[in-house]
Amino acid sequence: MKGYGFIRSIALVAALSTATGLAQADTIRVLNWQGYGTDEDWSLEQFEKATGNTVAHEYFNSEQEMLTKLRTNPGTYDVVLVNSAYTQQAAREGLIQPLDLADFPHSDGLQPRLARNSNLLHDGKLFGVAWLWGVTSFAINTGAFDAKPNSIMELWNPAHAGRLGWRDDAVESCQFAALATGQDINDPSDYDLIRERLHALKPQIRTFWNSENEWNQYMASGEFDLATYWSGSAARSKNNFGLPIEFIVPREGAIAWLDGLSLPTDAPHPEAAKQFIDWMIDPEFYVQWDTEVGAPISANEKAVAQLPDGAFNKTLIEELKTVNTLPFMGPMSDATREKMLEVWQETKTFYQE
Amino acid sequence: MAVSDTKRSPTRRRQPSNAKSILGLTGPAYLWLIVTILLPLAAMFYFSFLSDVPLPGRDWQVTLSNYAAFFQEDFYRTLMLRSLRLGFEVALWCFLIGFPCAYVLAKTIKGRWREALFLMVIIPFWSNALIRVFSWTMVLRGNGILESLLDWLIPGFGSLRLMFTYEAVVIGLVHSYLPYMILTCYISLSTIDDDLIDAARSMGASRLTVLRRIILPLSMPGIVAGAVLIFVPVIGSFMEPRILGGREGTFLGTVIEDQFTSVFNWPLGAALSFILLACVLIIFAIFQPILRRAS
């Protein structure tokens, strides 16, 4: 497999060099979260060996910062990670350019519903290559449950009063309530229903968590029976920290998110950038990354299929096929975001009384 | 003659240079305050009247809606009252615990012991506030240090359930701000002449009367200064409530922090901050007669 990928990359480089007439090495600049796949040293070394291109990184700490960097530094970055909830906004502002999946040989393995996910499209054109995805749901402490629950209503089960961990995040809280009441998670219509569901959590919540590290500490010290969580983090908590937990995919569905890789409008090295994006969706890279470091689910079905049997993401993707709905976090207006914060703060005030 | 001359001449020479030396000595401090406090505060005050953060690519206009939001939503007022109550309670506990301590330091203990005890009051100040709060989480949490100790002393003591409660927030804040009360009370207590106390005792006043009629009134400036120093930061605190309060740790300070960090709504955050500031000023105005008499 390794040799095959290598030869294919060589062939790709050769084809590109004849096409452009020069085979020069470029340094491409990638804009991403720190430690999120693109900056694994072993992979970059292999990439340089295969293509001659080197990769430099710049990091952002929030989606807003990423957009600001694209706006204020045109012509600087070659590859940027854009969460699909922001792809349309970036495309509308002219920050990223349309793409053709034919330029990415490994895109043949991408799950169709992810590759042409409506959140990645703007004016009928594709603006991001689906790379990674995952779901937000909840995880249980296996010691506190006899059988694995399969409904989101378990969060409201009085049997777990005072044993629930909840992330102190307005959007996520409202989305959980929207999912439980069968509403659109990106634009709920009935906020009274959402408020009612969130108020009903009052006896349930032990405390709020804000980071993966906090979550691990609370779970390890036995504060939680169950807690909302992200699939990628659950894999790490279980495999790297050895916590006795199980990630639950409720039959009602889970909140899904999708990250895509995009090319900024004035990317100085577009060809090398496309090579790098293709490198990122290559199963070979993903299998090594997920096995040695831990990763979310690849959008490339072939990549997930190559994971060893019993791997967290391989099991998860099978479970996700059984759920009723899998709504993706999509673009959200400022008004919706502010409304959600208001509902959440009002709810937190109610928790005090 | 010669004596009075030497006394007068420096005063005459000092007169013209007085203004210059005042400017020279206070100028840097005030310049620093203007640049680092007043200008950013003025910018925040301006932000609080905008509909969005004034960045390129964003639409914004001047509006009063951020201030209106406070009066339209009941929960902001609930949180305001809760924050004020927290401020009062923490200041009260600091007084109840700190005043006796300051009294003993100022009146009973002398010499090297006093220095050693002072050091113990001040040492917590040398460590980072965040570290102190996280230490409290280890003490207060279920099966933590406090519960283990109590269980060892009284077998079968059970659980206190202190972590993630309002009480935990008060405990953490009292610990953080206690030194302010001890230091301000110590300063005003040490200026009370011991002869006054002896005189009162010799004229038959009980210890309680001495405390009520002499010590408390004379040390009032220190108590008030300490209470103000504690009250103002506590009502805006967000770090201690977030870490120790858990589900019960929502105050106006945490809501303001959310506006800045999680939704990027600086204008609303700024407006809430200035409403909090206005509340503090109103409270001080109401208590002005008492404060003035005290100091």
Interface residues (C-beta under 8 A of the other chain):
Chain A: Q64 T68 R71 E93 D169 A170 K202 I205 R206 T207 F208 N210 S221 G222 E223 D334 R337 E338 L341 E342 Q345 E346 K348 T349 F350 Y351 Q352 E353
Chain B: D52 L55 P56 G57 E73 F75 T78 L79 R82 R141 G142 N143 M163 F164 Y166 R242 G246 R247 E248 G249 T250 V255 D258 Q259 S262 V263 F264 N265
